[in-house]
Amino acid sequence: MMTTKAVTVAAKLIQKTSLTTDVTELVYQPEPQFSWVAGQFISILIPGAGPGGRDLRRAYSIASSPDLGPTFQLCVKIVPGGPGSNYLADMAVGQAFSGMAPFGDFVFKTAQDRDVVFFATGTGLAPFRAMIASQSFPACERSRIYFGVRTRADVFYREELSQALGDRFQIALSREPSVLQAGETAGRITEKFKADLAQGKINLPGTDFYLCGSGAMIDELKTFLMENGVQKSAIHQEVYYKG
Ligand SMILES: Cc1cc2nc3c(=O)[nH]c(=O)nc-3n(C[C@H](O)[C@H](O)[C@H](O)COP(=O)(O)OP(=O)(O)OC[C@H]3O[C@@H](n4cnc5c(N)ncnc54)[C@H](O)[C@@H]3O)c2cc1C
C-alpha cells in the first residue's frame, strides 16, 4: 500500500457536530492539502499543555474517506481533563490547529478472497468508517463490524454503517439495556463475536481482523484469535490507549 510522506498542515475547523454527549465530529479544511489512505491518522500539536508548558502531540484517526477531501473529519471522544481531546473540542469554528499528516500503516490490506472483521470500541470506529465510506472499498459484502460502547446513547454512525453493512454492523452494549433493538446485543464485543463464531458465522482461517480502540479489548481478542489458530499476519491493530 502506497502512503505519502507526512507534511505539516494548519487545519481550520469548519464544522462541529456532537455525535453523543462526549463524542464530537470535527470537519477541517487543511492548508496545504494533503492526501491520505483511509485508516491513517494525523498528529496534532497541543500548544503548551505539557509539563513546564511544553507542547504535546496527540494522534487522531482521520474518520472520513479521502474521496471527500481536501476536507477531513475527526471523531473525538472528550476525555475529562484530557488536554488533547479538550483542546480540539473547545475550538471554535474558524480556529485552526497545527499538525502533521498522514501517518500510520493501519490501512485496508485484505486480499479479495478473504472476509473481514472489524472490532472497535468507542471512537476506534473512526478508521473503519473512513475505509468503508471510500467508494473504492472492495469488501462491504465480506465485512462485519463489532462496535462496543456502554449504552445506546453512546452509539454513533449507526445509520451510515447499517446502511453499508446491514445486520453485519453489530453493536454490543456493555451496560445492558432492558430492551434491545435490531443490530444490538447486550455485553461486550468479545462475547458477541464468540457467539457468532459458535454459530458458524465466521470463517476464522479465511478472515482478516482489524482491531481499534482500547488496548484491553485488543489484547483479549488478539489472544483469543491466536489461540484459535489465526495467524498473526491476519491481525491488524491500532491501540488508542492501554486500558
Ligand atoms: C494512532 C492513534 C489514533 C487515535 N485516534 C483517535 C480518534 O480518532 N479519536 C479519539 O477520540 N482518540 C483517538 N486516539 C486517542 C488520542 O490520541 C488521545 O489519547 C485521547 O484523545 C486522549 O488524549 P487527552 O490529551 O485528551 O487525554 P490524556 O490525558 O492523554 O488521556 C487520558 C486517558 O484517557 C483515556 N483515553 C484515551 N483515548 C481514549 C478514547 N478514545 N476513548 C476513551 N478513553 C480514552 C486513556 O485511559 C488515557 O490514559 C488515538 C490514539 C492513537 C495512538
The ligand as an SDF file (V2000), in Angstrom:
LIG
                    3D

 53 58  0  0  0  0  0  0  0  0999 V2000
   -2.9340    6.1860   16.3060 C   0  0  0  0  0  0  0  0  0  0  0  0
   -3.9650    6.7680   17.2730 C   0  0  0  0  0  0  0  0  0  0  0  0
   -5.1620    7.2590   16.7650 C   0  0  0  0  0  0  0  0  0  0  0  0
   -6.1210    7.7910   17.6550 C   0  0  0  0  0  0  0  0  0  0  0  0
   -7.2980    8.2320   17.1420 N   0  0  0  0  0  0  0  0  0  0  0  0
   -8.2530    8.7090   17.9790 C   0  0  0  0  0  0  0  0  0  0  0  0
   -9.5180    9.1260   17.4450 C   0  0  0  0  0  0  0  0  0  0  0  0
   -9.7770    9.0780   16.2350 O   0  0  0  0  0  0  0  0  0  0  0  0
  -10.4300    9.6050   18.3320 N   0  0  0  0  0  0  0  0  0  0  0  0
  -10.1770    9.6850   19.6830 C   0  0  0  0  0  0  0  0  0  0  0  0
  -11.0630   10.1210   20.4250 O   0  0  0  0  0  0  0  0  0  0  0  0
   -8.9960    9.2830   20.2010 N   0  0  0  0  0  0  0  0  0  0  0  0
   -8.0130    8.8230   19.3870 C   0  0  0  0  0  0  0  0  0  0  0  0
   -6.8050    8.4480   19.8920 N   0  0  0  0  0  0  0  0  0  0  0  0
   -6.5080    8.7530   21.3130 C   0  0  0  0  0  0  0  0  0  0  0  0
   -5.9220   10.2010   21.3930 C   0  0  0  0  0  0  0  0  0  0  0  0
   -4.6480   10.2410   20.7770 O   0  0  0  0  0  0  0  0  0  0  0  0
   -5.7270   10.6820   22.8260 C   0  0  0  0  0  0  0  0  0  0  0  0
   -5.0040    9.7270   23.5470 O   0  0  0  0  0  0  0  0  0  0  0  0
   -7.0490   10.9440   23.5260 C   0  0  0  0  0  0  0  0  0  0  0  0
   -7.7900   11.9460   22.8500 O   0  0  0  0  0  0  0  0  0  0  0  0
   -6.8060   11.3880   24.9740 C   0  0  0  0  0  0  0  0  0  0  0  0
   -5.9260   12.4740   24.9560 O   0  0  0  0  0  0  0  0  0  0  0  0
   -6.0650   13.6380   26.0140 P   0  0  0  0  0  0  0  0  0  0  0  0
   -4.8520   14.5060   25.8890 O   0  0  0  0  0  0  0  0  0  0  0  0
   -7.4030   14.3040   25.9010 O   0  0  0  0  0  0  0  0  0  0  0  0
   -6.0900   12.8930   27.3990 O   0  0  0  0  0  0  0  0  0  0  0  0
   -4.8750   12.1110   28.1580 P   0  0  0  0  0  0  0  0  0  0  0  0
   -4.6460   12.8030   29.4370 O   0  0  0  0  0  0  0  0  0  0  0  0
   -3.7010   11.9310   27.2450 O   0  0  0  0  0  0  0  0  0  0  0  0
   -5.5650   10.7080   28.3280 O   0  0  0  0  0  0  0  0  0  0  0  0
   -6.2980   10.3640   29.4520 C   0  0  0  0  0  0  0  0  0  0  0  0
   -6.7730    8.9140   29.3820 C   0  0  0  0  0  0  0  0  0  0  0  0
   -7.8910    8.8490   28.5170 O   0  0  0  0  0  0  0  0  0  0  0  0
   -8.0860    7.5230   28.0530 C   0  0  0  0  0  0  0  0  0  0  0  0
   -8.3580    7.5770   26.6180 N   0  0  0  0  0  0  0  0  0  0  0  0
   -7.5440    7.9950   25.6140 C   0  0  0  0  0  0  0  0  0  0  0  0
   -8.1790    7.9350   24.4270 N   0  0  0  0  0  0  0  0  0  0  0  0
   -9.4190    7.4850   24.6840 C   0  0  0  0  0  0  0  0  0  0  0  0
  -10.5390    7.2200   23.8580 C   0  0  0  0  0  0  0  0  0  0  0  0
  -10.5060    7.4160   22.5220 N   0  0  0  0  0  0  0  0  0  0  0  0
  -11.6670    6.7480   24.4550 N   0  0  0  0  0  0  0  0  0  0  0  0
  -11.7080    6.5690   25.7910 C   0  0  0  0  0  0  0  0  0  0  0  0
  -10.6730    6.8180   26.6240 N   0  0  0  0  0  0  0  0  0  0  0  0
   -9.5360    7.2690   26.0840 C   0  0  0  0  0  0  0  0  0  0  0  0
   -6.8210    6.7930   28.4090 C   0  0  0  0  0  0  0  0  0  0  0  0
   -7.0640    5.9620   29.5360 O   0  0  0  0  0  0  0  0  0  0  0  0
   -5.8450    7.8760   28.7500 C   0  0  0  0  0  0  0  0  0  0  0  0
   -4.8480    7.4290   29.6020 O   0  0  0  0  0  0  0  0  0  0  0  0
   -5.8410    7.8740   19.0480 C   0  0  0  0  0  0  0  0  0  0  0  0
   -4.6210    7.3770   19.5470 C   0  0  0  0  0  0  0  0  0  0  0  0
   -3.7080    6.8270   18.6790 C   0  0  0  0  0  0  0  0  0  0  0  0
   -2.4090    6.2880   19.2490 C   0  0  0  0  0  0  0  0  0  0  0  0
  1  2  1  0
  2  3  1  0
  2 52  2  0
  3  4  2  0
  4  5  1  0
  4 50  1  0
  5  6  2  0
  6  7  1  0
  6 13  1  0
  7  8  2  0
  7  9  1  0
  9 10  1  0
 10 11  2  0
 10 12  1  0
 12 13  2  0
 13 14  1  0
 14 15  1  0
 14 50  1  0
 15 16  1  0
 16 17  1  0
 16 18  1  0
 18 19  1  0
 18 20  1  0
 20 21  1  0
 20 22  1  0
 22 23  1  0
 23 24  1  0
 24 25  2  0
 24 26  1  0
 24 27  1  0
 27 28  1  0
 28 29  2  0
 28 30  1  0
 28 31  1  0
 31 32  1  0
 32 33  1  0
 33 34  1  0
 33 48  1  0
 34 35  1  0
 35 36  1  0
 35 46  1  0
 36 37  1  0
 36 45  1  0
 37 38  2  0
 38 39  1  0
 39 40  1  0
 39 45  2  0
 40 41  1  0
 40 42  2  0
 42 43  1  0
 43 44  2  0
 44 45  1  0
 46 47  1  0
 46 48  1  0
 48 49  1  0
 50 51  2  0
 51 52  1  0
 52 53  1  0
M  END
$$$$
